[in-house]
Amino acid sequence: MTPFSIELAIEKIVDKNSKENFLEVYKCYEAGCYRAAVGLLWSVVVTDIVSKLQKVEIDFNDSTAHKILAEIKTKQQKREKGSDWEQSIVKDVYERMKFFDQDTYENLLHLQKKRHLCSHPLIQENDNKLYTPTPEETKSFLRHALEDVLTVPAGFSRHALTDSILGEISKWLCCTNLSLKAYSTI
């Protein structure tokens, strides 16, 4: 088995903007700025997920992606609790779109929690130190983000593929999706 290489994985990032943004995360990591790397990584992952939702909405005419994007826009317009929409995006794409498996979902929730620790001071009695993730922990976050989100094309979510495949089968068989739903147990 080949050892994991961040540099090689960066070349496989699907979205051009995500790749450019991740390079900034990597520069922070290389410079030993682990708090900055984790904080920025969360932003890159969220932005990449939104980009994937937009792509799935357009390429697959996906109504669930459309609904999630509309909900995000509504929350942003209402300015609900700052970035409230960020809090729910991982859960929404996991539960409603099946973009990732349970392990990836848990890793992203963990990244989100650590991002909050890195970005918001948690000052305890007699300890005015800011939380700082270790180099190993930070590299682990980078690896999971690369392998589980950034290098995965938008159409490869289980939800998008299932709907697309069933749609093509439906056209081919000249029947409705309703009659195919019985076969959709993925």
Secondary structure by P-SEA (a helix, b strand, c coil): cccccaaaaaaacccaaaaaaaaaaaaaaaacaaaaaaaaaaaaaaaaaaaaaaaaaaccccaaaaaaaaaaaaaaaaccccccccccaaaaaaaccccccaaaaaaaaaaaaaaaaaccccccccccccccccaaaaaaaaaaaaaccccccccccaaaaaaaaaaaaaaaaccccccccccccc
